[in-house]
Amino acid sequence: MEKGVLKRWIKENDGLHSQATRHPFILSIRDGTVDFSSYKRWLEQDYLFVRNFVPFVASVLVKASRESENDSDMEIILGGMAALNDEILWFKKEASKWNVQLSHVVPQHATEAYCRLLEILINPETDYTTAVTAFWAIEAVYQQSFSLCLESDSKTPAELMQACRRWGNDDFGTYCESLRRIADRHLAHAPEDVRKKAEEAFKLILQLEVDFWNMSFG
Ligand SMILES: Cc1ncc(CN)c(N)n1
C-alpha cells in the first residue's frame, strides 16, 4: 500500500503550499508589523467562511458514516464539528473586542469563491475521499500558518495571541495529523479518477487560501 500521498503532493506543490502557509499577512503577524485593519478584515470574512464551513464539515461526517469502514473517522470528524461551535462563539467575542459588526459584513470575492467550492464539495456526488482530503487541507493550512506565529522568536502582538493559539496549538496539530491519516488511508485505495479529483481539490484549496489571505490586505 502506498503511504503518504499527501506529503508527496505538498512537496510537488511546494511553491503554492508555501504561499498559502507562509503568506505575508501571517508573516506580518509573526514579526509584529501587522496592520490591525487587515486583521479586522480577515476576522469579518473568516466568520462568513466558517459559517459556510460548518455545513461542509457536516457533509463530510455524513459521508464518513456511509462510506468509511473505520469508526474512528466519524469520531475525529465529529470532534472537529464540536470545535466549530466554540470557534463561532470565539469569532463573536473577538469581533466585539475589535468593534466589528459581524451582521453587516458583505462577502468579498475571495470568500464567495471559497464558499462556492464548499458547495461543490457538499454535493452528495463528491466522494468521501475527495471531501476528507479537502477538509484536511483547509484545516492544515491554518494550523501551519498560525503555528508560525507561536514560535519562540516570533513577535506576535499580544492582542492576536488568542487567534494564533486557536489554530496553531499542538492539539489542533494532532487533530490535523489525524485528518491527514484518514485522507491518506482512503487515497491509498482510491481509483485513479478519485485521486485526480482529490488532488485538484487540494491544489485549488491552496490557491483559495492564498487569495483569502491576499484579501485581508484590502
Ligand atoms: C479561510 C479559512 N481556511 C481555514 C480555516 C480553518 N478552519 C478557516 N477558519 N478559514
Ligand as a Chemical Component Dictionary entry (heavy atoms), coordinates in Angstrom:
data_LIG
# 
_chem_comp.id                   LIG 
_chem_comp.type                 NON-POLYMER 
_chem_comp.pdbx_formal_charge   0 
_chem_comp.three_letter_code    LIG 
# 
loop_
_chem_comp_atom.comp_id 
_chem_comp_atom.atom_id 
_chem_comp_atom.alt_atom_id 
_chem_comp_atom.type_symbol 
_chem_comp_atom.charge 
_chem_comp_atom.model_Cartn_x 
_chem_comp_atom.model_Cartn_y 
_chem_comp_atom.model_Cartn_z 
_chem_comp_atom.pdbx_ordinal 
LIG C1 C1 C 0 -10.232 30.508 5.022 1  
LIG C2 C2 C 0 -10.109 29.525 6.167 2  
LIG N1 N1 N 0 -9.390  28.397 5.986 3  
LIG C3 C3 C 0 -9.295  27.513 7.028 4  
LIG C4 C4 C 0 -9.889  27.734 8.219 5  
LIG C5 C5 C 0 -9.745  26.770 9.349 6  
LIG N2 N2 N 0 -10.956 26.130 9.660 7  
LIG C6 C6 C 0 -10.607 28.912 8.359 8  
LIG N3 N3 N 0 -11.214 29.248 9.522 9  
LIG N4 N4 N 0 -10.708 29.833 7.330 10 
# 
loop_
_chem_comp_bond.comp_id 
_chem_comp_bond.atom_id_1 
_chem_comp_bond.atom_id_2 
_chem_comp_bond.value_order 
_chem_comp_bond.pdbx_ordinal 
LIG C1 C2 SING 1  
LIG C2 N1 SING 2  
LIG C2 N4 DOUB 3  
LIG N1 C3 DOUB 4  
LIG C3 C4 SING 5  
LIG C4 C5 SING 6  
LIG C4 C6 DOUB 7  
LIG C5 N2 SING 8  
LIG C6 N3 SING 9  
LIG C6 N4 SING 10 
# 
